Amino acid sequence: MRVARRIVEGSERLQYQKLWDYCEELRRQNPNSTFDLTVHRPTLELPPTFDICFNANVQGFKEGCRPFIGLDECFLKGYYGGQLLSAVAQDVNRHFYVIAVAVVEQESRDTWSWFLRNLLGDIGQYSDNESYKFQVWKMPQCKVVDLGAGTCNCRMWQLTGILCAHAIACMAYNNLEPDKFIHSWYSTERWRATYVPYIEPITGESDWHCTELPPIEPPAFKRPAGRPKQRRRHSNGEASTSGNSSRATRKYGEIHCSRCGEAGHNIRRCMNEATNDAPNMRGNRRTSEGLNAYDS
């Protein structure tokens, strides 16, 4: 099995040595994209950092996705480890849309700052709205609605793209049609525009341009302290399942003492006097007259 996996997936050590040529091929096939490979290693234990942001993903995000970006990270389960940082958005069908990813040594303030600086440099800032503000009173609260920017400080309009009650009140006051103010996220035109840009495929390794840069050595393998964990950690609210789902779990009822008959303890910790109504240790029940079933 190990030999077959090595044939299919290749050697991770050799893949590290091909990173320079791989980045050069990505730049050649996908111009205006960002492929940042940083190698600053005073010691071999520090892995190289790798940032990927395709221009097609950036254009698709601007054309059809909501202007909200979610950040997440996960562990890499390869031999040399590391962590994967990601920036994702949502299209009109609420499907995740990956904008950029980065491979770093560990999640920290410095790695997130480096990743976000590169992300903001790739996306930039864009806005084509004019201010058109109103005050909406619903005693004792006051909300500010900007019809030009499509915002309300109740934040429902910004988060969902669907009009809130305060925005509808402003439109009714100005004889405006609310249907025209629903965000274009919900149109099929914006959904198609999200996936018009595409990532150009790259050629095989034999056609790559050789950069003639020194090969990158993989980081030194560090075995973490403690016993290796075999099961992943469940997130909050996620139901935990056993490793073998076909095995039925045994359910025990509330225990009763076979000496006094009370619930919550057994005969070993019983401090009460014996009663004739309690069940016997061997499973035989005592009758109301105080005799065992086999003595009657």
Secondary structure as the mmCIF struct_conf table of DSSP 4:
data_model
#
loop_
_struct_conf.conf_type_id
_struct_conf.id
_struct_conf.beg_label_comp_id
_struct_conf.beg_label_asym_id
_struct_conf.beg_label_seq_id
_struct_conf.end_label_comp_id
_struct_conf.end_label_asym_id
_struct_conf.end_label_seq_id
HELX_RH_AL_P HELX_RH_AL_P1 ARG A 2 GLU A 9
HELX_RH_AL_P HELX_RH_AL_P2 GLU A 12 GLN A 17
TURN_TY1_P TURN_TY1_P1 LYS A 18 LYS A 18
HELX_RH_AL_P HELX_RH_AL_P3 LEU A 19 GLN A 29
BEND BEND1 ASN A 30 ASN A 30
TURN_TY1_P TURN_TY1_P2 PRO A 31 ASN A 32
STRN STRN1 THR A 34 THR A 38
BEND BEND2 PRO A 42 THR A 43
TURN_TY1_P TURN_TY1_P3 LEU A 44 GLU A 45
BEND BEND3 LEU A 46 LEU A 46
HELX_LH_PP_P HELX_LH_PP_P1 PRO A 47 PRO A 48
STRN STRN2 THR A 49 CYS A 53
HELX_RH_AL_P HELX_RH_AL_P4 ASN A 55 GLY A 64
BEND BEND4 CYS A 65 CYS A 65
BEND BEND5 PRO A 67 PRO A 67
STRN STRN3 GLY A 70 PHE A 75
BEND BEND6 GLY A 78 TYR A 80
STRN STRN4 GLN A 83 GLN A 90
TURN_TY1_P TURN_TY1_P4 VAL A 92 ASN A 93
STRN STRN5 PHE A 96 VAL A 104
BEND BEND7 GLU A 105 GLN A 106
HELX_RH_AL_P HELX_RH_AL_P5 ARG A 109 ILE A 123
STRN STRN6 LYS A 133 LYS A 138
TURN_TY1_P TURN_TY1_P5 MET A 139 PRO A 140
STRN STRN7 GLN A 141 ASP A 146
TURN_TY1_P TURN_TY1_P6 LEU A 147 GLY A 150
STRN STRN8 THR A 151 CYS A 152
TURN_TY1_P TURN_TY1_P7 ASN A 153 CYS A 154
HELX_RH_AL_P HELX_RH_AL_P6 MET A 156 THR A 160
BEND BEND8 GLY A 161 ILE A 162
HELX_RH_AL_P HELX_RH_AL_P7 ALA A 165 TYR A 173
TURN_TY1_P TURN_TY1_P8 ASN A 174 ASN A 175
HELX_RH_3T_P HELX_RH_3T_P1 PRO A 178 PHE A 181
BEND BEND9 ILE A 182 ILE A 182
HELX_RH_3T_P HELX_RH_3T_P2 SER A 184 TYR A 186
BEND BEND10 SER A 187 SER A 187
HELX_RH_AL_P HELX_RH_AL_P8 THR A 188 THR A 194
TURN_TY1_P TURN_TY1_P9 TYR A 195 TYR A 195
BEND BEND11 VAL A 196 PRO A 197
HELX_LH_PP_P HELX_LH_PP_P2 ILE A 199 PRO A 201
HELX_RH_3T_P HELX_RH_3T_P3 GLU A 205 ASP A 207
BEND BEND12 TRP A 208 TRP A 208
HELX_LH_PP_P HELX_LH_PP_P3 HIS A 209 CYS A 210
HELX_LH_PP_P HELX_LH_PP_P4 LEU A 213 PHE A 221
HELX_LH_PP_P HELX_LH_PP_P5 ARG A 223 PRO A 224
BEND BEND13 ALA A 225 GLY A 226
HELX_LH_PP_P HELX_LH_PP_P6 ARG A 227 LYS A 229
BEND BEND14 ARG A 231 ARG A 231
HELX_LH_PP_P HELX_LH_PP_P7 ARG A 232 SER A 235
TURN_TY1_P TURN_TY1_P10 ASN A 236 GLY A 237
HELX_LH_PP_P HELX_LH_PP_P8 GLU A 238 SER A 240
BEND BEND15 GLY A 243 GLY A 243
TURN_TY1_P TURN_TY1_P11 SER A 245 SER A 246
BEND BEND16 ARG A 247 ARG A 247
HELX_LH_PP_P HELX_LH_PP_P9 ALA A 248 ARG A 250
STRN STRN9 HIS A 256 HIS A 256
TURN_TY1_P TURN_TY1_P12 SER A 258 CYS A 260
STRN STRN10 ALA A 263 ALA A 263
BEND BEND17 GLY A 264 GLY A 264
HELX_RH_3T_P HELX_RH_3T_P4 ILE A 267 ARG A 269
BEND BEND18 ASN A 272 ASN A 272
HELX_LH_PP_P HELX_LH_PP_P10 GLU A 273 ALA A 274
TURN_TY1_P TURN_TY1_P13 ASN A 276 ASP A 277
BEND BEND19 ALA A 278 ALA A 278
HELX_LH_PP_P HELX_LH_PP_P11 PRO A 279 ASN A 280
TURN_TY1_P TURN_TY1_P14 MET A 281 ARG A 282
BEND BEND20 GLY A 283 GLY A 283
HELX_LH_PP_P HELX_LH_PP_P12 ASN A 284 ARG A 285
STRN STRN11 ARG A 286 ARG A 286
HELX_LH_PP_P HELX_LH_PP_P13 THR A 287 THR A 287
TURN_TY1_P TURN_TY1_P15 SER A 288 GLU A 289
BEND BEND21 GLY A 290 GLY A 290
STRN STRN12 ASN A 292 ASN A 292
TURN_TY1_P TURN_TY1_P16 ALA A 293 ASP A 295
#
